Amino acid sequence: MQRKISMAAAFLPVGLLVFQTVAAAVDCTNATIVCNTFTKGSAKFSPALKPGQPCLASGEKITLKGNISDCTVSGVTGVTVLSGKVKGELYTNNCDCSGLALPTVPIATPPPGKQSALITTWKFAPGAACDPGQVSSTLTLTPATSTINNPGPWSPGPPFNPTALYGRFNLSGAGVGVTGIFTGGTGGTGSSTTGTTTESVLTIIGTCTTNPAGLKGFSFGQADVSLQ
């Protein structure tokens, strides 16, 4: 009886080793991702935008944040992104209300130690993540090359009020790049981030031009993010 117990104990570790499996490594550096839902999105202006207001040496800081979901990953298998948390800052030299109506607003040189960039930290499904340590993507905009694009007022149409116009802003094109994961193998040159304001254009412009405190920011109710 004692010998049988010893033999079983001796073979038990071998049996465990036989059935162990090791998850395959998934390098997401050159993969791409598209996310269609943006919640709790906001843009804050510092200083607040006012009519004819000149910028100080530090320029205009736009702080952006929000959560993205409904994401599709391409270029790798076995990876599922549940959501992403976006935060970052953009710097321009336009501190007055007129910038809201310009078709493009150039990205300015940021203060020392700062950069115009959006960092997305990703949340993966259990057992469906990228390689350990691959958890974020940084969308960077190059000063004097990148711009904040304003394609113009946007109307959602029925069943919403078809006459209500909303602001629409886009980051894409020259000077845009991605580091970290989801670079698309091109450094993220084909990436874009688009957001549509919750507040109407009438409300945004009205607040900026008539409120003594100026326009401190607005929120986003619709957006899409593509890193590739």
Backbone as CSV, one residue per row, in Angstrom:
resi,resn,N_x,N_y,N_z,CA_x,CA_y,CA_z,C_x,C_y,C_z
1,MET,0.835,-1.204,0.000,0.000,0.000,0.000,0.863,1.244,0.000
2,GLN,1.912,1.208,0.799,2.798,2.376,0.855,3.499,2.607,-0.471
3,ARG,3.886,1.514,-1.168,4.565,1.631,-2.454,3.640,2.237,-3.500
4,LYS,2.343,1.865,-3.526,1.399,2.401,-4.509,1.236,3.907,-4.335
5,ILE,1.138,4.365,-3.099,0.982,5.794,-2.850,2.204,6.555,-3.339
6,SER,3.369,6.011,-3.125,4.612,6.680,-3.543,4.689,6.766,-5.050
7,MET,4.295,5.716,-5.761,4.340,5.734,-7.221,3.356,6.755,-7.788
8,ALA,2.158,6.817,-7.200,1.169,7.790,-7.680,1.660,9.204,-7.476
9,ALA,2.272,9.424,-6.324,2.795,10.762,-6.038,3.928,11.114,-6.977
10,ALA,4.725,10.121,-7.345,5.863,10.378,-8.226,5.415,10.745,-9.626
11,PHE,4.321,10.121,-10.091,3.859,10.393,-11.449,2.922,11.596,-11.556
12,LEU,2.411,12.106,-10.426,1.456,13.209,-10.455,2.021,14.472,-11.098
13,PRO,3.225,14.931,-10.764,3.763,16.133,-11.418,3.939,15.960,-12.919
14,VAL,4.314,14.736,-13.345,4.494,14.498,-14.769,3.174,14.671,-15.507
15,GLY,2.103,14.143,-14.906,0.793,14.286,-15.518,0.374,15.733,-15.645
16,LEU,0.697,16.529,-14.634,0.348,17.948,-14.689,1.095,18.657,-15.799
17,LEU,2.362,18.308,-15.959,3.178,18.940,-16.992,2.670,18.594,-18.389
18,VAL,2.190,17.391,-18.555,1.713,16.959,-19.861,0.526,17.799,-20.312
19,PHE,-0.338,18.191,-19.369,-1.564,18.888,-19.731,-1.465,20.400,-19.611
20,GLN,-0.305,20.931,-19.239,-0.142,22.375,-19.184,-0.103,22.971,-20.590
21,THR,-0.712,24.137,-20.756,-0.677,24.846,-22.028,-0.155,26.255,-21.807
22,VAL,0.533,26.781,-22.780,1.094,28.126,-22.709,0.426,28.992,-23.764
23,ALA,-0.144,30.128,-23.333,-0.814,31.019,-24.274,0.175,31.583,-25.282
24,ALA,-0.245,31.641,-26.532,0.624,32.163,-27.583,0.794,33.669,-27.428
25,ALA,1.993,34.157,-27.703,2.264,35.596,-27.625,1.563,36.310,-28.776
26,VAL,0.994,37.467,-28.479,0.296,38.261,-29.491,0.894,39.665,-29.499
27,ASP,1.687,39.956,-30.501,2.301,41.282,-30.640,1.334,42.192,-31.390
28,CYS,0.827,43.233,-30.709,-0.179,44.114,-31.291,0.415,45.409,-31.848
29,THR,1.732,45.486,-31.942,2.363,46.727,-32.390,1.830,47.185,-33.738
30,ASN,1.756,46.281,-34.700,1.366,46.651,-36.060,-0.104,46.375,-36.365
31,ALA,-0.885,46.028,-35.350,-2.310,45.799,-35.557,-3.039,47.132,-35.699
32,THR,-4.319,47.076,-36.030,-5.147,48.280,-36.139,-6.391,48.102,-35.277
33,ILE,-7.017,49.220,-34.926,-8.231,49.165,-34.126,-9.171,50.298,-34.530
34,VAL,-10.458,50.011,-34.534,-11.493,51.009,-34.809,-12.537,50.915,-33.706
35,CYS,-12.847,52.040,-33.064,-13.850,52.087,-31.992,-14.942,53.080,-32.375
36,ASN,-16.203,52.677,-32.182,-17.330,53.458,-32.691,-18.145,54.182,-31.621
37,THR,-17.877,53.920,-30.354,-18.654,54.537,-29.284,-17.753,55.332,-28.359
38,PHE,-18.154,56.575,-28.059,-17.377,57.476,-27.218,-18.308,58.025,-26.149
39,THR,-18.007,57.760,-24.875,-18.858,58.211,-23.777,-18.050,59.042,-22.784
40,LYS,-18.754,59.875,-22.048,-18.139,60.743,-21.039,-17.014,61.580,-21.645
41,GLY,-17.178,61.969,-22.902,-16.156,62.749,-23.591,-16.288,64.235,-23.305
42,SER,-15.159,64.904,-23.174,-15.199,66.341,-22.914,-13.923,67.005,-23.395
43,ALA,-14.040,68.312,-23.673,-12.895,69.161,-24.009,-12.954,70.375,-23.090
44,LYS,-11.868,70.661,-22.386,-11.785,71.805,-21.478,-10.724,72.776,-21.989
45,PHE,-11.061,74.079,-21.993,-10.149,75.104,-22.502,-9.480,75.862,-21.355
46,SER,-8.189,76.050,-21.480,-7.443,76.832,-20.493,-6.421,77.711,-21.223
47,PRO,-6.657,79.046,-21.274,-7.760,79.769,-20.643,-9.079,79.572,-21.392
48,ALA,-10.187,79.958,-20.729,-11.488,79.895,-21.390,-11.473,80.779,-22.624
49,LEU,-12.143,80.328,-23.702,-12.180,81.100,-24.941,-13.071,82.332,-24.779
50,LYS,-12.576,83.489,-25.273,-13.339,84.739,-25.230,-13.145,85.500,-26.538
51,PRO,-14.060,86.387,-26.891,-13.935,87.144,-28.141,-12.656,87.989,-28.155
52,GLY,-11.851,87.827,-29.211,-10.664,88.645,-29.394,-9.580,88.466,-28.363
53,GLN,-9.627,87.409,-27.603,-8.642,87.212,-26.524,-7.304,86.747,-27.079
54,PRO,-6.202,87.455,-26.810,-4.890,86.997,-27.264,-4.377,85.874,-26.371
55,CYS,-3.494,85.067,-26.915,-2.907,83.976,-26.144,-1.661,84.455,-25.405
56,LEU,-1.430,83.883,-24.252,-0.180,84.088,-23.541,0.890,83.198,-24.166
57,ALA,2.091,83.270,-23.637,3.198,82.482,-24.195,2.921,80.984,-24.133
58,SER,2.150,80.553,-23.129,1.852,79.124,-22.981,0.809,78.639,-23.967
59,GLY,0.129,79.569,-24.669,-0.863,79.192,-25.661,-2.164,78.715,-25.045
60,GLU,-2.968,78.065,-25.859,-4.255,77.515,-25.438,-4.111,76.022,-25.196
61,LYS,-4.433,75.579,-23.985,-4.397,74.144,-23.676,-5.808,73.581,-23.733
62,ILE,-5.980,72.523,-24.512,-7.263,71.838,-24.622,-7.094,70.458,-24.002
63,THR,-7.767,70.221,-22.896,-7.679,68.935,-22.210,-8.839,68.050,-22.648
64,LEU,-8.511,66.884,-23.175,-9.514,65.954,-23.696,-9.528,64.678,-22.862
65,LYS,-10.721,64.115,-22.688,-10.832,62.816,-22.024,-12.127,62.149,-22.439
66,GLY,-12.204,60.850,-22.219,-13.414,60.106,-22.537,-13.148,58.612,-22.543
67,ASN,-14.199,57.856,-22.706,-14.111,56.398,-22.780,-14.607,55.933,-24.147
68,ILE,-13.903,54.970,-24.741,-14.307,54.442,-26.044,-14.587,52.949,-25.922
69,SER,-15.500,52.472,-26.758,-15.871,51.055,-26.760,-16.394,50.688,-28.146
70,ASP,-16.988,49.485,-28.249,-17.430,48.963,-29.544,-16.250,48.950,-30.503
71,CYS,-15.188,48.241,-30.101,-13.912,48.254,-30.835,-13.696,46.963,-31.613
72,THR,-13.101,47.103,-32.795,-12.744,45.961,-33.632,-11.252,45.994,-33.916
73,VAL,-10.565,44.904,-33.592,-9.118,44.791,-33.805,-8.855,43.982,-35.066
74,SER,-7.932,44.463,-35.898,-7.558,43.758,-37.124,-6.037,43.584,-37.163
75,GLY,-5.591,42.576,-37.884,-4.157,42.352,-38.051,-3.573,41.339,-37.097
76,VAL,-4.320,40.939,-36.075,-3.915,39.874,-35.151,-5.155,39.055,-34.804
77,THR,-4.931,37.858,-34.278,-6.043,37.020,-33.860,-5.970,36.781,-32.358
78,GLY,-7.121,36.533,-31.773,-7.168,36.212,-30.353,-7.147,37.403,-29.427
79,VAL,-7.331,38.622,-29.956,-7.320,39.830,-29.129,-8.704,40.479,-29.168
80,THR,-9.260,40.745,-27.996,-10.557,41.406,-27.892,-10.449,42.598,-26.958
81,VAL,-10.717,43.783,-27.468,-10.684,45.009,-26.663,-12.099,45.316,-26.188
82,LEU,-12.260,45.447,-24.879,-13.567,45.773,-24.304,-13.815,47.276,-24.298
83,SER,-12.776,48.038,-23.990,-12.927,49.489,-23.915,-11.559,50.148,-23.850
84,GLY,-11.564,51.464,-23.907,-10.327,52.238,-23.782,-10.605,53.540,-23.057
85,LYS,-9.656,53.987,-22.263,-9.791,55.259,-21.551,-8.814,56.250,-22.195
86,VAL,-9.379,57.353,-22.728,-8.596,58.343,-23.463,-8.386,59.587,-22.600
87,LYS,-7.163,60.094,-22.598,-6.902,61.375,-21.951,-5.671,62.005,-22.589
88,GLY,-5.631,63.325,-22.572,-4.474,64.006,-23.146,-4.709,65.488,-23.301
89,GLU,-3.749,66.152,-23.949,-3.793,67.601,-24.122,-3.383,67.971,-25.539
90,LEU,-3.986,69.041,-26.055,-3.603,69.638,-27.322,-3.296,71.110,-27.064
91,TYR,-2.326,71.650,-27.809,-1.932,73.052,-27.622,-2.066,73.805,-28.941
92,THR,-2.705,74.978,-28.888,-2.840,75.842,-30.056,-2.484,77.267,-29.660
93,ASN,-2.429,78.143,-30.651,-2.199,79.572,-30.395,-3.452,80.393,-30.647
94,ASN,-4.618,79.747,-30.583,-5.878,80.450,-30.797,-6.686,80.408,-29.499
95,CYS,-6.820,81.559,-28.840,-7.479,81.636,-27.543,-8.815,82.369,-27.590
96,ASP,-9.312,82.672,-28.788,-10.571,83.405,-28.875,-11.636,82.587,-29.606
97,CYS,-12.837,83.091,-29.625,-13.980,82.357,-30.163,-13.867,82.068,-31.652
98,SER,-13.097,82.849,-32.366,-13.017,82.678,-33.819,-12.471,81.308,-34.201
99,GLY,-11.658,80.720,-33.333,-11.079,79.422,-33.642,-12.105,78.325,-33.785
100,LEU,-13.278,78.514,-33.181,-14.333,77.504,-33.274,-14.895,77.386,-34.680
101,ALA,-14.747,78.444,-35.475,-15.314,78.455,-36.829,-14.257,78.274,-37.916
102,LEU,-12.970,78.234,-37.530,-11.923,78.067,-38.537,-11.912,76.637,-39.069
103,PRO,-11.669,76.444,-40.365,-11.627,75.086,-40.906,-10.476,74.261,-40.348
104,THR,-9.367,74.930,-40.002,-8.243,74.238,-39.374,-7.608,75.152,-38.329
105,VAL,-7.179,74.552,-37.233,-6.452,75.274,-36.190,-5.119,74.560,-35.994
106,PRO,-3.985,75.204,-36.314,-2.691,74.534,-36.219,-2.331,74.156,-34.779
107,ILE,-1.670,73.022,-34.643,-1.116,72.628,-33.354,0.140,73.444,-33.102
108,ALA,0.222,74.071,-31.925,1.345,74.950,-31.600,2.406,74.198,-30.799
109,THR,3.579,74.805,-30.694,4.637,74.241,-29.868,4.209,74.307,-28.402
110,PRO,4.160,73.172,-27.714,3.682,73.168,-26.328,4.739,73.708,-25.362
111,PRO,4.357,74.011,-24.128,5.339,74.420,-23.125,6.378,73.325,-22.897
112,PRO,7.538,73.672,-22.354,8.579,72.658,-22.103,8.054,71.486,-21.280
113,GLY,8.397,70.284,-21.712,7.970,69.088,-21.006,6.576,68.601,-21.344
114,LYS,5.866,69.316,-22.233,4.520,68.940,-22.631,4.503,68.516,-24.093
115,GLN,3.429,67.845,-24.512,3.243,67.499,-25.911,1.758,67.431,-26.224
116,SER,1.432,67.629,-27.493,0.052,67.461,-27.940,-0.152,65.987,-28.265
117,ALA,-0.816,65.290,-27.377,-0.963,63.843,-27.535,-2.171,63.340,-26.760
118,LEU,-2.755,62.255,-27.264,-3.847,61.557,-26.590,-3.387,60.137,-26.288
119,ILE,-3.479,59.744,-25.035,-3.064,58.407,-24.618,-4.304,57.571,-24.326
120,THR,-4.395,56.413,-24.969,-5.504,55.494,-24.733,-4.978,54.262,-24.021
121,THR,-5.524,53.976,-22.849,-5.195,52.760,-22.105,-6.308,51.749,-22.329
122,TRP,-5.930,50.566,-22.810,-6.911,49.594,-23.266,-7.259,48.575,-22.193
123,LYS,-8.520,48.129,-22.207,-8.978,47.044,-21.343,-9.357,45.871,-22.240
124,PHE,-8.730,44.719,-21.988,-8.939,43.543,-22.830,-9.852,42.533,-22.152
125,ALA,-10.469,41.688,-22.955,-11.247,40.578,-22.417,-10.298,39.579,-21.764
126,PRO,-10.726,38.883,-20.715,-9.861,37.893,-20.064,-9.351,36.853,-21.048
127,GLY,-8.043,36.644,-21.032,-7.435,35.664,-21.926,-7.327,36.105,-23.367
128,ALA,-7.638,37.369,-23.660,-7.611,37.851,-25.048,-6.856,39.166,-25.160
129,ALA,-5.767,39.299,-24.410,-4.990,40.528,-24.401,-3.782,40.440,-25.331
130,CYS,-3.157,41.582,-25.587,-1.900,41.609,-26.317,-0.787,41.141,-25.393
131,ASP,0.447,41.140,-25.890,1.590,40.740,-25.078,1.627,41.530,-23.780
132,PRO,2.164,40.957,-22.713,2.302,41.698,-21.454,3.049,43.017,-21.664
133,GLY,2.517,44.067,-21.091,3.131,45.386,-21.251,2.562,46.180,-22.407
134,GLN,1.865,45.517,-23.327,1.248,46.223,-24.452,-0.179,46.609,-24.062
135,VAL,-0.304,47.757,-23.435,-1.604,48.153,-22.885,-2.063,49.532,-23.332
136,SER,-1.243,50.277,-24.076,-1.651,51.644,-24.416,-1.159,52.052,-25.798
137,SER,-1.814,53.089,-26.328,-1.441,53.713,-27.601,-1.390,55.215,-27.385
138,THR,-0.399,55.872,-27.999,-0.265,57.326,-27.891,-0.382,57.956,-29.270
139,LEU,-1.433,58.749,-29.453,-1.641,59.499,-30.693,-0.998,60.868,-30.504
140,THR,0.040,61.151,-31.277,0.796,62.396,-31.126,0.595,63.289,-32.339
141,LEU,0.467,64.606,-32.098,0.338,65.590,-33.161,1.572,66.475,-33.177
142,THR,2.159,66.638,-34.355,3.402,67.387,-34.504,3.114,68.877,-34.659
143,PRO,3.731,69.735,-33.837,3.527,71.187,-33.973,3.897,71.680,-35.364
144,ALA,3.150,72.663,-35.846,3.358,73.316,-37.140,3.034,72.408,-38.328
145,THR,2.731,71.147,-38.077,2.353,70.226,-39.148,0.917,69.743,-38.966
146,SER,0.582,69.353,-37.756,-0.758,68.839,-37.461,-1.752,69.972,-37.244
147,THR,-3.010,69.662,-37.466,-4.074,70.643,-37.262,-5.286,69.975,-36.623
148,ILE,-6.088,70.782,-35.931,-7.418,70.362,-35.516,-8.354,70.764,-36.644
149,ASN,-8.970,69.794,-37.270,-9.821,70.063,-38.427,-11.272,70.250,-37.991
150,ASN,-11.907,71.241,-38.570,-13.312,71.516,-38.302,-14.071,71.420,-39.623
151,PRO,-14.625,70.231,-39.935,-15.310,70.053,-41.228,-16.551,70.919,-41.383
152,GLY,-16.977,71.561,-40.293,-18.176,72.402,-40.386,-19.308,71.860,-39.537
153,PRO,-20.351,72.646,-39.355,-21.488,72.208,-38.553,-22.085,70.925,-39.108
154,TRP,-22.607,70.148,-38.211,-23.144,68.841,-38.568,-24.558,68.717,-38.049
155,SER,-25.463,68.195,-38.841,-26.857,68.041,-38.432,-27.201,66.563,-38.362
156,PRO,-27.763,66.105,-37.214,-28.102,64.687,-37.097,-29.335,64.296,-37.895
157,GLY,-30.226,65.257,-38.171,-31.440,64.940,-38.912,-32.441,64.165,-38.076
158,PRO,-33.586,63.781,-38.657,-34.626,63.055,-37.930,-34.068,61.734,-37.377
159,PRO,-34.570,61.256,-36.197,-35.682,61.827,-35.424,-35.269,63.012,-34.545
160,PHE,-33.988,63.414,-34.628,-33.559,64.595,-33.898,-34.035,65.845,-34.641
161,ASN,-33.823,66.983,-34.022,-34.193,68.247,-34.657,-33.352,68.440,-35.919
162,PRO,-33.931,68.406,-37.100,-33.135,68.493,-38.335,-32.476,69.848,-38.539
163,THR,-32.895,70.858,-37.781,-32.297,72.184,-37.939,-31.204,72.453,-36.915
164,ALA,-31.011,71.536,-35.972,-29.986,71.729,-34.941,-28.613,71.337,-35.489
165,LEU,-27.665,72.245,-35.395,-26.315,72.006,-35.883,-25.367,71.826,-34.702
166,TYR,-24.429,70.916,-34.862,-23.491,70.603,-33.795,-22.063,70.716,-34.306
167,GLY,-21.133,71.012,-33.389,-19.731,71.124,-33.782,-19.123,69.763,-34.064
168,ARG,-18.213,69.718,-35.021,-17.564,68.462,-35.386,-16.076,68.728,-35.583
169,PHE,-15.248,67.998,-34.840,-13.814,68.237,-34.871,-13.073,66.927,-35.146
170,ASN,-11.970,67.042,-35.874,-11.260,65.849,-36.326,-9.747,66.036,-36.203
171,LEU,-9.067,64.979,-35.759,-7.607,64.933,-35.720,-7.150,63.852,-36.685
172,SER,-6.501,64.255,-37.770,-6.022,63.294,-38.767,-5.102,64.017,-39.738
173,GLY,-4.481,63.227,-40.626,-3.667,63.837,-41.681,-2.216,64.013,-41.313
174,ALA,-1.579,65.005,-41.933,-0.142,65.220,-41.772,0.234,65.466,-40.315
175,GLY,1.326,64.867,-39.901,1.842,65.099,-38.562,1.235,64.244,-37.479
176,VAL,0.258,63.400,-37.829,-0.368,62.529,-36.843,0.349,61.178,-36.846
177,GLY,0.704,60.694,-35.673,1.389,59.413,-35.564,0.994,58.685,-34.297
178,VAL,1.269,57.370,-34.269,0.927,56.548,-33.114,2.156,55.762,-32.671
179,THR,2.377,55.738,-31.368,3.391,54.877,-30.771,2.711,53.947,-29.778
180,GLY,3.396,52.865,-29.426,2.789,51.856,-28.569,2.204,50.760,-29.429
181,ILE,0.949,50.395,-29.186,0.300,49.359,-29.988,-0.722,49.981,-30.939
182,PHE,-1.131,49.187,-31.914,-2.096,49.599,-32.942,-1.540,50.734,-33.806
183,THR,-0.314,50.569,-34.289,0.297,51.563,-35.183,-0.001,51.277,-36.639
184,GLY,-0.563,50.103,-36.950,-0.874,49.747,-38.321,0.344,49.446,-39.168
185,GLY,1.512,49.372,-38.546,2.741,49.119,-39.290,3.249,50.330,-40.032
186,THR,2.572,51.487,-39.882,2.973,52.707,-40.587,3.258,53.852,-39.614
187,GLY,3.345,53.524,-38.332,3.510,54.582,-37.347,2.231,55.348,-37.093
188,GLY,1.110,54.778,-37.507,-0.187,55.400,-37.255,-0.520,56.568,-38.144
189,THR,0.096,56.659,-39.317,-0.133,57.813,-40.198,-1.557,57.879,-40.750
190,GLY,-2.263,56.746,-40.727,-3.640,56.739,-41.226,-4.678,56.869,-40.125
191,SER,-4.246,57.254,-38.927,-5.152,57.317,-37.783,-6.013,58.572,-37.801
192,SER,-7.148,58.502,-37.112,-8.025,59.660,-36.994,-8.879,59.544,-35.737
193,THR,-9.235,60.686,-35.191,-10.160,60.767,-34.056,-11.156,61.874,-34.355
194,THR,-12.430,61.547,-34.351,-13.469,62.516,-34.681,-14.485,62.585,-33.540
195,GLY,-14.883,63.798,-33.169,-15.877,63.973,-32.126,-16.922,64.997,-32.509
196,THR,-18.157,64.751,-32.144,-19.269,65.675,-32.382,-19.803,66.156,-31.041
197,THR,-20.005,67.448,-30.902,-20.394,68.017,-29.619,-21.829,67.674,-29.239
198,THR,-22.058,67.593,-27.937,-23.417,67.437,-27.419,-24.172,68.755,-27.511
199,GLU,-23.461,69.842,-27.229,-24.063,71.169,-27.308,-24.162,71.613,-28.765
200,SER,-25.215,72.333,-29.089,-25.375,72.816,-30.455,-24.375,73.929,-30.747
201,VAL,-24.163,74.191,-32.026,-23.276,75.280,-32.434,-23.775,76.608,-31.875
202,LEU,-25.099,76.795,-31.886,-25.678,78.028,-31.371,-25.341,78.224,-29.894
203,THR,-25.427,77.154,-29.136,-25.100,77.235,-27.702,-23.618,77.510,-27.487
204,ILE,-22.758,76.831,-28.236,-21.308,76.989,-28.065,-20.866,78.406,-28.422
205,ILE,-21.273,78.879,-29.589,-20.884,80.228,-30.012,-21.514,81.281,-29.103
206,GLY,-22.783,81.066,-28.729,-23.449,82.015,-27.852,-22.768,82.140,-26.506
207,THR,-22.357,81.011,-25.936,-21.653,81.034,-24.652,-20.309,81.742,-24.778
208,CYS,-19.614,81.450,-25.861,-18.282,82.021,-26.036,-18.329,83.533,-26.223
209,THR,-19.346,84.033,-26.904,-19.380,85.457,-27.252,-20.132,86.321,-26.244
210,THR,-20.986,85.719,-25.428,-21.793,86.537,-24.516,-21.524,86.286,-23.038
211,ASN,-20.987,85.134,-22.697,-20.718,84.823,-21.294,-19.433,85.535,-20.852
212,PRO,-19.488,86.379,-19.809,-18.283,87.074,-19.355,-17.143,86.126,-18.973
213,ALA,-17.495,84.925,-18.530,-16.469,83.950,-18.150,-15.905,83.213,-19.353
214,GLY,-16.511,83.405,-20.535,-16.038,82.734,-21.730,-16.501,81.292,-21.822
215,LEU,-15.991,80.592,-22.821,-16.325,79.185,-23.036,-15.257,78.314,-22.385
216,LYS,-15.636,77.590,-21.353,-14.675,76.762,-20.619,-14.533,75.365,-21.207
217,GLY,-15.482,74.970,-22.062,-15.379,73.648,-22.668,-16.706,73.178,-23.205
218,PHE,-16.717,71.960,-23.747,-17.954,71.324,-24.192,-17.770,69.819,-24.107
219,SER,-18.853,69.098,-24.336,-18.812,67.645,-24.242,-19.038,67.021,-25.615
220,PHE,-18.665,65.749,-25.726,-18.845,65.002,-26.962,-19.910,63.931,-26.762
221,GLY,-20.833,63.856,-27.710,-21.869,62.846,-27.622,-21.728,61.754,-28.655
222,GLN,-20.844,61.950,-29.613,-20.634,60.966,-30.675,-19.203,61.109,-31.163
223,ALA,-18.533,60.006,-31.380,-17.151,60.060,-31.852,-16.749,58.705,-32.394
224,ASP,-15.665,58.690,-33.135,-15.073,57.427,-33.560,-13.562,57.569,-33.565
225,VAL,-12.888,56.484,-33.244,-11.419,56.479,-33.145,-10.892,55.367,-34.016
226,SER,-9.908,55.693,-34.847,-9.278,54.701,-35.712,-7.764,54.860,-35.602
227,LEU,-7.084,53.813,-35.134,-5.623,53.827,-35.048,-5.095,52.804,-36.045
228,GLN,-4.345,53.299,-37.040,-3.867,52.419,-38.111,-2.732,53.074,-38.893
